[in-house]
Amino acid sequence: MAFEGLTERLQKTFAGLRRKGKINESDVRDAMREIRLALLEADVNFGVVKDFVKRVRDKAVGSEVLDGINASQQIVKIVNDELTATMGEKAVPLNKSDKIPTVIMMAGLQGAGKTTTVGKLAKYLEETEHARPLLIAADVYRPAAIKQLQVVGEQVHAPVFEMGTDTDPREIVRQGMAKAREDHNDYVLIDTAGRLQIDEKLMQELADIKEIAHPDEILLVVDAMTGQAAVDVAKGFNEQLEITGVVLTKLDGDTRGGAALSIRAVTGKPIKFTGQGEKMDALDVFYPDRMANRILGMGDILTLVDKAQKNFDQKQAQELTEKMQANTFDFNDFIEQLDQVSQMGPMEDILKMIPGMANNPALKNFKVDPKDVTHIKAIVQSMTEKERTDPDVLNPSRRRRIAAGSGRPIVEVNRMIKQFGQTKKMMNQMSNGNMAGMDQMMGGGIKGRLGKMAMNRMVKQQRKNKKKRLKNAKRFKS
């Protein structure tokens, strides 16, 4: 996942400051050197790094910070604020037309994920605004580009306007716009051609399409894995086409994240969305403050909540709560919840959104293989309906039959049934507000340690809040 190396290095720097207690200008200088190196290693633009470090240093050496009791915490806050400012302060919504359709022109080099992003954006608009977008296939050069857009359109239930590969893209866009007005589509998403690099012919074609369609948005799709090259691409497109925003794709890949920290500062154009994954719902609004929190290892609880609300059905959640309270949670419910959690993304990424977990040593090599989920489902699906709803009947002979039917070792079947029993008991205690014995329920394995750490963190925070309330109460009385 992006930023892992940067997060780890920044956290080591801040940990060193916290150990010192009292901080002087020399300590700040050393910390700024480490931050500078960390950002450069993350492939952040040199000019952006230089300006960023200067702003942080100027604020950090102020007497109010260095003389404070929690100087290291204040420096972390300064870095957080400046990271947020560098990436644009707040999320920037799509530009919308006063009359339909709103036209969004998608541009970018080949291989950036432009066509897939068109589909993701169409799905996003359908889900958030109940919109009816029309996709225009204006890439007539790349082999199978039109077919790919048609497949994507089918996946998101959006119509695709195409005229084959023998028609000029300008004419395709002109007739596609007429079709959208005729059908009263809310949005038009134009999938334009890309090149392996910026050239004059490509830019002239895009400029002509811009003149025909009068887009409300020109979104540039760039590949985060190309690092600073993505920034150069954004700069080149912006100078010749005047883009309105950026979509950063493959942010979940093996990337150092430098593009996300550089594009806004270099081009002045906001990152509006990020693509993380191949699924059509893997498009997220870009929130600079949330991204800054994730970079600093503070988690991203708001995005976690958004994902939960998006993937969990409220009615199902209520039914699940009632089943937990009545202790009737069974294997059918277990599989249902497993599917919903899987839709939120990789488990290791979800855990890193929890504050304090982002760079926890226990999560360093923590990976949940998708095959493990498939194996669990195979075991449950090899059970009879009676066994799924009443796990107490699972005697040794039944377990051997299930192991044979699912093709999994008997040891794995026994382990999964045991974990289900522990999970069921823990959920029942939580749903009834009974935290007694929770520690022993979270006793074993890496997931158990994570549970304990999260619980301890919550208890400590409650104690701090209580002390703060008592202190404020004493002040008020005096």
N, C-alpha and C positions, 0 to 999 in steps of 0.2 A: 504494500500500500504506500501511496505517496507520503513524503515527509517523515518516514520512520527514522532515517538517519539524522535529519535535522532536529527532530523532537528529542532524540536520545542525547545529542550533543548539547543542545540548549539546556536540557534538564541537568546534565552534569555540571554545566557552568553555574546554574542557579543554586545547585546543591552546594557547590564550593563557596558561594557567597553566604549562604545560610549558616554554614559551619563557622565562618569567621565572626559572626555576630556583628561587631562594630566594623563599618566599612569606610575606607578612605578613598581618595581620588586614585591612588595607585591600584587598588582593588577594582575600581570601575574601569580603569584603563585596560587591565588584564582581561576583565570580563568582555569588554568591547572587542578586544582582539580575537577572543574565542568565538564570539557571535559573528564577527566578520568572516572568519574562516569557515564557520558552519554554513553561513549563507552562500558563500562562494562554492563550497562543496556541493550544495544543493542546486547548483547551476543557476543561481539568481544573477541577473544582469549586474555587471560591475558598478555601473553608475548608480543603480538603484541601491546596491549594498552600501556604497560610499555615503550617499545621502541619508540612508536609514540609520547607519551607525552614528553619524554626526548628530542627527536629531535626538537619538536616545542618549548619547553622551552629554549633550548640552543640558538635557532635562535631568539626567541622573546625578550630575555633579553639583546640582543646586544644594545649598546649605540645608534646606528643609528636608531633603531626602537623606543626605549623609548623616545628619544629626538625629534622624528619627530612630525609634526603637526597632522598627521593622523595615530597615533600609532595603534588604534584599527583596522583600515582598513588593515594596514600592517600585523597585527596578523592574521586576517581573511585570507589574502593571503597566509601566511605561513601555516596555517592549511589546506587550499585548496591544496597547493603544496604537502604537506606531505600525505594527503589523496590520491591524485593522484599517488604519488610514492609508497605508500603502496599497491595500487591495480594494479600497473604495468606500470605506465606512459602512455602507448599508446595501442591501439587495436592491437592484434596479429592475423594475418591471418592464415587460414588453411595451413598446410603443403601440398604441391602438388608434385606428382611424375613427373619425366621427361617423363615418358611414361604412357599410359593409361593401366589399370585403376588406379586412385588414391584410395587407400584403407583406409577407416575410420572404426575403430573398436570401437563400443560403449559398455561401461561397466558401472556397477552401481548396487546398491542394489535394491531389489524389492520395488515398490511403488514410485520410484524417478521420474518416467515419461520417462523412457528410450525409450520405443517403440514409444510413441507419438513424442519424440524428433527426432527419426530417420525420421519420416514422415516430421516434420518441416524442418529438415536439407535438406532433399531431395527437398522439395519445394523451399527452399532458393537457393540451387544450380541450380535448373531449372530456377529460375527467374533471378539470378545474372550472371550466366555463360551459360545459355541455355544448361545445362548439361543433360545427360541421365543416371541417377543413377540406379543401381540394388540393391534391398534390399534383404539381405540374412537372413532368419528366422532360427537362431541358438539356440533359446530358446525352448527346447523340454520338459521342466519340468513344467512351469507355465501353468495352465489350460487356454486354449483359447488364448495363446500368439501368436501362428501362425495366427489364425483367426484375431486377433486384427491388426497384421502387414499387413495382406491382405486388411483389411478395410482401414487402413491408406494409403496403396499403391494405392488403387483405388481413394481415395480422392485427392492425389497429382499426379495421373497418372504415377506412377512408378511401374515397374514390380517387383514381389516378387518371389524369388527362395526358395522353401521349399521341404522337403522330408518327411514330416510327423513327428510324435513324436517317432517313433520306430528306427530311424537312429541316430547314434552317431553324436553329433554336429561337431566334427572334420571332419567327412566325408562330412557333409552338406556344410561346409565351403570350403573344397577342391573342391567339384564338382561345388559349386556356383562360385568360382573363375574361374574355367575353362569355365563356361557358360558366365561369364562377358567378358572374353578375346575373346570368340567366337563371341559374339554379339557386341563387341567394345563399351562397356559401359564406360563412362568417369569416373564414380565413383562407388565404391562398399561400401555400408553401412551395416555392420554386426551387427545385433541385438542379442547380447549374453544373456545368462541366468543371472539372479540375484539371490540373496539369501536375507533372512531377516537380515543376518549379514555375515561378511567376514569369510570364512572357507577355510580349506586346499584344499578340493575337488574342490570348485569353482575356486580357484586361479590356480590350476594345469590345469583345463580345459581351462581357459583363456590364460595361458602361452602356452599351446599346440596350440590353435587357432592363437595366435600371431606368433608362429614359422611357421605355415602353410601359413598364409596370408601375413606375412611381412607388417603390416599396416604402412602407412605413418603418420597416426594419431591414437592415442588411447585417445578418449574423455571420460572422466568420468562424468556421469550425477549424480548430487547430488541435493537433495531437500533442498532449502534455509530455509524452515520452520523448519528444524531440528536443526538450529542454529549451536553451536559449534560441535555438533555431526557430521555435514556435513564436518567439517574440519578434524575431526578424521578419517572419512571414506576416505576422499581424501588422507590423509597421509598414511593410511593403503594400499590402492590400489597403490599409487605411489611407496611405498617401495618394493612391490612385483611384480608390473607389469610395472613400469616406464611409467606412463601416460604422454601425451604430452600437455594436456589441460583439461579444466573443462567447463561443461555446467551447469549453475545454474538455476534450474527450480523453479516455483511457487514463483517468486520474487514479484508477484502482490498480494500474499496472506497475511495473518496476520502474518508477520514475522518482526523481528527487524533488519534484514540485516547484522548481525554479520558475517555470512559466507562469504559474498562478500568482507568484509574488512579484513578477516583473511586468506583465502585460499592461495593467492599468497605469502604472507609473510611466512606462515608455510611450504608450499610444494615447493615453487619456480616455480610452474606451473601456467600459465596464465589462467584466465577465458576468454574463447573465445566467448561464447554466453550466453544470458539469455533468459529463457522462461517465458513469462508473458501472461497467458491465454490459453484456450483450442484450439483455432482455429489454423489451420495449418500454417497460416502466422504470428503467434505470437512468432517469434524467432528474437531476436535482437542481432546484434554484440555488444560486451561489450567494451565500451569506458571508461577507468578509469577517464579521465578528465571530461567527461560529468556526470558520476556518482557522482564525487566529488562535482560538481556544484549543483546537485540535493540534495545531502545530506546537503549542506550548505544553501539550500533554494534559490539558484541563478537561478533556472530554467534550462531548457535544450532545448534551442531554435534550436540547430542543429538537435537533434532527432525529434523535432516537424516538422522541414522542411523536414527531411527524410520521415517521415510518410505521410506528405502532398503530396510529390512528388510520393510516392508509391501508394497512394489511389486516387489521383485526376488526371483525364485525362486532358492533356494539351489542346486538342481540345475543350473538353467540357467546360474547364475553360474560354477559349477565347469566346466561344458562350455565356456563362453566363455573361461575362463582357459586351458584346454587348447588351444583353437583359436588363441588369441593366441600361446601358446608355440610351437605348431607352425606358426605363420604361415599358418593356413588360414581366418582370419576373412574372411567374404565379405559381399556386400550383403544377403543374407537375415538374417545376424546383426546387421548394421548397422540394419536396419529394426526388428528385434525389440527392440534396445536403445533405439532412438529412441522406440518406443511406451512402454517401461517408464519411461524418464526423463520423458516427457510426462505420465504418470500421477502423478508426484510434484508437479506444479504448474508454474507459469510458470518458465522458466529463470532469469529475472532475480531471482525470489524465492529460488530454490534457491541461487544464487551469493551472495546477501546473508546466507545462514545460515553461510557460511564466515567464521571469525574474520578481521577486518581488511578484509573486502570490503563491509560493510554500507553505508558511505557513501563508497566509493572513487570519485574523480572519473570513472574509466573506466566506472563503472556508472551514472553520473548519468542518461544518456539511453539506456541499454542496454535494448532490448526485443527479444524474439524473437516475431515475428508467427506465430501458429498456422498461417497460410497457408504460411509457409516450409516447415514440416514437411510439410504436405499436398503441396506442390510436389516436395519430395525424394522422398516416397513415390510420387508419380505417375511420376517419372523412373525409379525402381527397378522399379516395376510394369510399365513399358514395355519392360523388358529381357527377353530369353529366359532360361531357367534356366541355360543355358551361360554367358551373360554375367554373371549374378548370382554364380555360383560361381567364375568365372575372369575377373576384370576385365581381365586382360592382353590379352584378345581384342578389347577395345573400340577398334577402329580408327576413323578419321574417318567412314567410310560408316555404320558401326553407330551411331555417336553421332548422326549426322544423322537416322537412322531413329528413334532413341529420342526425340530432340527433337520430331520430328513427332508421334510417338505420344503423348507426354505433354503436348503443347501448350506446351512451355517453350522459350525461346531456346537455341540451340546453345551460346552463351557460358555460360549457367547450367548446362547439362549438363556441359560441360567443367570448370567450377569445382567442381561437386559431386563429380565423379570424382577430381579432384586432391585435394580436401579428404579424401575417403575414403582415398586412398593415404597421405596424411600421417598421418591418424588411425591407420590400420592399422600403420604403421611405428612410431609413437610407442607404441601399446599393446603391440606386440611387444617393444620395448625395456624398457618398464616391467615387463611380466610376467616377463621374464628377468633383472630386476635390473640392467639395463645403463642407467645414467643418462647415459653419454657421448653427446654430440651432442643432448641433450634440448633445450638452449637454441635450437638452430637449427630443431628441429622445431616449436617454439612461436613461430617468428619473426614471423609476419605477422598483422596485424589486431588488433582489440580483444580477441578471445579469446586470442590469442597473448600479449598484454601481461598479461592476467589470469593466464595460466598461469605466466609468468615471475615475477610478483609473488608468487604463492602459493609457488613453488619457492624464491625468495629468502627469504621469511618462514620457511619450514621450515628452510633451511640456517642462518639466523641463530639460530633457536631451538635447533638442535642444538649450535651453537658455545657458546651461553650455558650449556646444560646441561653441556657438557664442562668449561667453566671452573669451574662450580659444583662438579662432582664432584672436580676437581683441588684446589680450595680446601678442600673438606671433608676430602679425603685428607691434605692438609698439616696441617690442624688436628688430625686424629686421630693423626698421627705425633708431633706436638709434645706 
